[in-house]
Amino acid sequence: MNEQQLNEILGTISEPVKNKFELSSRLKIAEIQRMTRIFHINEEQKNKHKMLAIKYLATMKVVYSNN
């Protein structure tokens, strides 16, 4: 059993054997930048949906309180 397998069994975080995201070519760099943009867009959409949900909840409470 090697060190990486032992760390996996014990649930500890170990250093990766090889870096998955090598920056050896322009195409790979562009792909990483694209993934980063997707994560940022996803985070912004989550924040937007949370704000809309809060707004709709507040509107619903006002409508119910007036009736």
C-alpha positions as CSV (number, residue, x, y, z in Angstrom):
1,M,0.0,0.0,0.0
2,N,1.5,3.3,-1.0
3,E,1.1,6.7,0.8
4,Q,-1.6,8.0,-1.5
5,Q,-3.8,4.9,-1.0
6,L,-3.3,5.1,2.8
7,N,-4.2,8.8,2.8
8,E,-7.3,8.0,0.8
9,I,-8.4,5.3,3.2
10,L,-7.9,7.6,6.2
11,G,-9.7,10.5,4.5
12,T,-6.7,12.8,4.6
13,I,-5.9,15.2,1.7
14,S,-2.7,14.4,-0.1
15,E,-0.9,16.2,-2.8
16,P,-1.8,15.1,-6.3
17,V,0.6,12.8,-8.1
18,K,0.5,14.9,-11.2
19,N,-1.0,18.4,-11.8
20,K,-4.2,17.8,-13.8
21,F,-4.2,21.3,-15.3
22,E,-0.9,21.7,-17.1
23,L,-0.4,25.0,-18.8
24,S,1.8,23.7,-21.6
25,S,-0.2,25.0,-24.5
26,R,-2.4,28.0,-25.4
27,L,-5.4,25.7,-25.9
28,K,-5.1,24.3,-22.4
29,I,-4.8,27.8,-20.9
30,A,-7.9,28.9,-22.9
31,E,-9.9,25.9,-21.6
32,I,-9.0,26.7,-17.9
33,Q,-10.1,30.3,-18.5
34,R,-13.4,29.1,-20.0
35,M,-14.0,26.9,-16.9
36,T,-13.2,29.8,-14.6
37,R,-15.7,32.0,-16.4
38,I,-18.4,29.3,-16.1
39,F,-17.8,29.1,-12.4
40,H,-18.1,32.9,-12.0
41,I,-21.3,33.0,-14.1
42,N,-22.8,30.1,-12.0
43,E,-22.0,32.0,-8.8
44,E,-23.5,35.2,-10.1
45,Q,-26.7,33.3,-11.1
46,K,-27.0,31.8,-7.7
47,N,-26.8,35.2,-6.1
48,K,-29.4,36.6,-8.5
49,H,-31.8,33.7,-7.8
50,K,-31.4,34.1,-4.0
51,M,-32.2,37.8,-4.3
52,L,-35.3,37.1,-6.5
53,A,-36.4,34.5,-4.0
54,I,-36.1,37.0,-1.1
55,K,-38.0,39.6,-3.1
56,Y,-40.8,37.3,-4.0
57,L,-41.1,36.0,-0.4
58,A,-41.3,39.6,0.9
59,T,-44.0,40.4,-1.7
60,M,-46.0,37.3,-0.8
61,K,-45.8,38.2,2.9
62,V,-47.1,41.8,2.2
63,V,-50.0,40.4,0.1
64,Y,-51.0,37.9,2.8
65,S,-50.7,40.5,5.5
66,N,-53.1,42.8,3.7
67,N,-55.8,40.1,3.3
